[in-house]
Amino acid sequence: MDSKQEKYDKAYLNMAMEWAKLSYCKRKQVGSLIVKDKMIISDGYNGTPSGHTNCCEDDNGDTFWYVLHAEANAILKVAKSTQSADGATLYITLSPCKECSKLIIQAGIKRVVYHIEYKDTSGIDFLSEYGIAVHHVKEL
């Protein structure tokens, strides 16, 4: 990969890290950006659906079932807009889970760049099987 692309990847991941700070989740704060033609077309962070209480975990620290993942939020924002994620790059602070990997494929996203690898790598494995370019940036 050329150093210019790597520079942009790190910059967008740093922006996603800032976006993650907007999450009300206590266990993990995750942020994402969708970039197409060098423009940010969507953003997201993990949290509850719009209009719902901003509490993500129960008293035991377990995440409520209705909490949306950051990449799902970003993809759903695109769906509500006039934009299309077809051919875009998803930048995300934590590698996608297997459920979100299906959304990424269906949205037409062609490249995923992430910072921290989730303990279950089946999501990124699935993306790779579908020919989605997956890039792990370990150091920002």
Rosetta blueprint (number, residue, H / E / L):
1 M L
2 D L
3 S H
4 K H
5 Q H
6 E H
7 K H
8 Y H
9 D H
10 K H
11 A H
12 Y H
13 L H
14 N H
15 M H
16 A H
17 M H
18 E H
19 W H
20 A H
21 K L
22 L L
23 S L
24 Y L
25 C L
26 K L
27 R L
28 K L
29 Q L
30 V L
31 G E
32 S E
33 L E
34 I E
35 V E
36 K E
37 D L
38 K L
39 M E
40 I E
41 I E
42 S E
43 D E
44 G E
45 Y E
46 N L
47 G E
48 T L
49 P L
50 S L
51 G L
52 H L
53 T L
54 N L
55 C L
56 C L
57 E E
58 D L
59 D L
60 N L
61 G L
62 D L
63 T E
64 F L
65 W L
66 Y L
67 V L
68 L E
69 H L
70 A H
71 E H
72 A H
73 N H
74 A H
75 I H
76 L H
77 K H
78 V H
79 A H
80 K H
81 S L
82 T L
83 Q L
84 S L
85 A L
86 D L
87 G L
88 A L
89 T E
90 L E
91 Y E
92 I E
93 T E
94 L E
95 S L
96 P L
97 C L
98 K H
99 E H
100 C H
101 S H
102 K H
103 L H
104 I H
105 I H
106 Q H
107 A H
108 G L
109 I L
110 K L
111 R E
112 V E
113 V E
114 Y E
115 H E
116 I E
117 E L
118 Y L
119 K L
120 D L
121 T L
122 S H
123 G H
124 I H
125 D H
126 F H
127 L H
128 S H
129 E H
130 Y L
131 G L
132 I L
133 A E
134 V E
135 H E
136 H E
137 V L
138 K L
139 E L
140 L L
